[in-house]
Amino acid sequence: MSHHEPNIEMYERERIVLESIKNNSDLHHNALLKLIVPEFMAKTTFEKTRDSLLEKEIIFVQTRGNMKFYRLTENYEQKSQQHIEWNTNNSFHDLKSRIKRLETDYHHKDVDEKITFASSLLRNLLQTDNGFTVLDSAKNPKKTLYKDEHLTIQQLIHHVFEVIKHDKDFEIIFPTIVSYLGIIMTKSSLEK
């Protein structure tokens, strides 16, 4: 659980561009631009959205002559799963090495740096665990294939909290981090 709210506008723009590409596969770049701009978004917004979709490999460019055509990536589901697996494993190993250095690095920081550093570690651990959960559900929803990784992340989270707990600034840092992570829900947020 984290406070990362989805950027609805970005998703809406991506959906518009994807639908336009899917429904108008015969349109080259400039024709697609005229279809989308200015009715749905500005030109620079279209270009940023297109670049984001290209970077995520959701679409690709096909060139014919001097014209660019955008296409939806084939087998995107399989490719995205490979991306999730690669990113999640890299993040997992990076976090393990960062947390090994935690005890020596953490206590030398000022309070704000400690909060930022610990919050970032915990947020990344939770995101990595979510990555393994997505992979578990995609590969076999009836079995936990990444059981060891989930357990290791649980232990790493515990280790981060232990380092915080034994810090001289614990009483300031701990509530701020828990609040930032959104772990404790207020009564009003549970009723929504």
C-alpha positions as CSV (number, residue, x, y, z in Angstrom):
1,M,0.0,0.0,0.0
2,S,1.4,3.3,-1.0
3,H,0.2,6.8,-1.7
4,H,0.9,6.5,-5.4
5,E,-2.3,7.5,-7.0
6,P,-2.8,6.8,-10.6
7,N,-2.4,9.7,-13.0
8,I,-5.9,9.5,-14.6
9,E,-5.2,12.2,-17.2
10,M,-2.1,10.3,-18.4
11,Y,-4.0,7.1,-18.7
12,E,-6.8,8.8,-20.5
13,R,-4.4,10.3,-23.0
14,E,-2.7,7.0,-23.5
15,R,-6.0,5.3,-24.1
16,I,-7.0,8.0,-26.7
17,V,-3.7,7.6,-28.6
18,L,-3.9,3.8,-28.4
19,E,-7.5,3.7,-29.6
20,S,-6.7,6.2,-32.4
21,I,-3.8,4.0,-33.6
22,K,-5.8,0.8,-33.3
23,N,-8.9,2.2,-35.2
24,N,-6.8,4.1,-37.8
25,S,-3.9,1.9,-38.6
26,D,-3.7,3.4,-42.1
27,L,-3.0,6.9,-40.8
28,H,0.6,8.2,-40.8
29,H,2.0,10.5,-38.1
30,N,0.7,13.8,-39.4
31,A,-2.8,12.4,-40.1
32,L,-2.9,10.9,-36.7
33,L,-1.8,14.2,-35.2
34,K,-4.6,16.0,-37.0
35,L,-7.1,13.4,-35.7
36,I,-6.1,13.9,-32.0
37,V,-4.9,17.5,-31.8
38,P,-6.5,19.8,-30.7
39,E,-9.8,17.9,-29.9
40,F,-8.3,15.6,-27.3
41,M,-4.9,17.2,-26.4
42,A,-2.3,19.7,-27.4
43,K,0.5,18.7,-29.8
44,T,3.2,18.6,-27.2
45,T,1.0,16.5,-25.0
46,F,0.4,14.1,-27.9
47,E,4.1,13.9,-28.5
48,K,4.9,13.2,-24.8
49,T,2.1,10.6,-24.7
50,R,3.4,8.9,-27.9
51,D,7.0,9.0,-26.6
52,S,5.8,7.4,-23.3
53,L,4.0,4.6,-25.2
54,L,7.1,4.0,-27.4
55,E,9.3,3.9,-24.3
56,K,7.0,1.4,-22.6
57,E,7.0,-0.6,-25.9
58,I,3.2,-0.5,-26.1
59,I,3.5,0.8,-29.6
60,F,6.3,0.9,-32.2
61,V,7.1,2.9,-35.3
62,Q,6.9,1.4,-38.8
63,T,8.4,3.5,-41.6
64,R,7.2,3.4,-45.2
65,G,9.0,5.9,-47.5
66,N,9.3,9.0,-45.5
67,M,6.1,8.4,-43.4
68,K,5.9,7.0,-39.9
69,F,3.0,4.7,-38.9
70,Y,2.4,3.7,-35.4
71,R,1.4,0.1,-34.6
72,L,0.3,-1.7,-31.4
73,T,3.1,-4.1,-30.2
74,E,2.2,-7.7,-30.9
75,N,2.3,-10.1,-27.9
76,Y,2.3,-7.1,-25.6
77,E,1.0,-9.2,-22.7
78,Q,3.9,-11.6,-22.9
79,K,6.4,-8.9,-23.4
80,S,5.1,-6.8,-20.5
81,Q,5.3,-9.9,-18.3
82,Q,8.9,-10.3,-19.3
83,H,9.5,-6.6,-18.5
84,I,7.8,-6.9,-15.1
85,E,9.9,-9.9,-14.3
86,W,13.2,-8.3,-15.4
87,N,12.5,-5.0,-13.5
88,T,11.2,-6.8,-10.4
89,N,14.2,-9.1,-10.2
90,N,16.6,-6.2,-10.8
91,S,14.9,-4.1,-8.2
92,F,14.9,-7.0,-5.7
93,H,18.6,-7.5,-6.0
94,D,19.4,-3.7,-5.9
95,L,17.3,-3.3,-2.7
96,K,19.0,-6.2,-1.0
97,S,22.4,-4.6,-1.6
98,R,21.1,-1.1,-0.6
99,I,19.7,-2.5,2.7
100,K,23.0,-4.3,3.5
101,R,24.6,-0.8,3.6
102,L,21.6,0.7,5.6
103,E,23.1,0.4,9.1
104,T,26.3,2.2,8.1
105,D,24.7,4.9,5.9
106,Y,21.5,5.6,7.8
107,H,22.6,7.0,11.2
108,H,24.9,9.6,9.6
109,K,22.0,11.4,7.8
110,D,19.9,14.3,9.2
111,V,16.2,13.7,10.1
112,D,14.8,14.7,6.7
113,E,17.3,12.5,4.8
114,K,16.5,9.6,7.1
115,I,12.8,10.0,6.4
116,T,13.3,10.3,2.6
117,F,15.8,7.4,2.5
118,A,13.8,5.0,4.6
119,S,10.5,5.9,2.9
120,S,12.0,5.3,-0.5
121,L,13.4,1.9,0.6
122,L,10.1,0.8,2.0
123,R,8.1,2.1,-0.9
124,N,10.4,0.3,-3.3
125,L,10.2,-2.9,-1.3
126,L,6.4,-2.8,-1.4
127,Q,6.4,-2.1,-5.1
128,T,8.9,-5.0,-5.7
129,D,6.7,-7.3,-3.7
130,N,3.7,-6.2,-5.8
131,G,5.7,-7.0,-8.9
132,F,6.2,-10.6,-7.6
133,T,2.5,-10.8,-6.7
134,V,1.6,-9.8,-10.3
135,L,4.0,-12.4,-11.6
136,D,2.6,-15.0,-9.3
137,S,-1.0,-14.3,-10.5
138,A,0.0,-14.2,-14.2
139,K,2.0,-17.4,-14.1
140,N,-0.1,-19.5,-11.7
141,P,-2.8,-17.9,-9.6
142,K,-3.2,-21.0,-7.5
143,K,0.4,-21.1,-6.4
144,T,3.0,-18.7,-4.9
145,L,6.0,-19.2,-7.2
146,Y,8.0,-16.3,-5.6
147,K,7.5,-17.5,-2.0
148,D,11.2,-17.0,-1.1
149,E,11.3,-13.5,-2.6
150,H,8.1,-12.5,-0.7
151,L,9.7,-13.8,2.5
152,T,13.0,-12.0,1.9
153,I,11.1,-8.8,1.2
154,Q,9.2,-9.3,4.5
155,Q,12.5,-9.7,6.3
156,L,14.0,-6.7,4.6
157,I,11.0,-4.5,5.6
158,H,11.5,-5.8,9.1
159,H,15.2,-4.9,9.0
160,V,14.5,-1.3,7.8
161,F,12.0,-0.8,10.7
162,E,14.5,-2.2,13.1
163,V,17.1,0.3,12.0
164,I,14.6,3.1,12.3
165,K,13.5,1.8,15.7
166,H,17.1,1.9,17.1
167,D,17.7,5.4,15.7
168,K,17.9,8.4,18.1
169,D,15.3,10.2,16.0
170,F,12.8,7.3,16.0
171,E,9.9,9.2,17.6
172,I,9.9,11.7,14.7
173,I,10.8,9.4,11.9
174,F,8.6,6.4,12.5
175,P,5.2,8.2,12.5
176,T,6.2,10.3,9.4
177,I,7.2,7.2,7.5
178,V,4.1,5.2,8.4
179,S,1.9,8.2,7.5
180,Y,3.8,8.6,4.1
181,L,3.3,4.9,3.2
182,G,-0.4,5.1,4.0
183,I,-0.3,1.9,6.0
184,I,-2.6,3.1,8.7
185,M,-6.0,4.0,7.2
186,T,-8.1,6.6,8.9
187,K,-11.7,5.6,9.9
188,S,-13.1,8.0,7.2
189,S,-11.0,6.4,4.4
190,L,-12.2,2.9,5.4
191,E,-15.8,4.0,5.2
192,K,-15.5,5.3,1.6
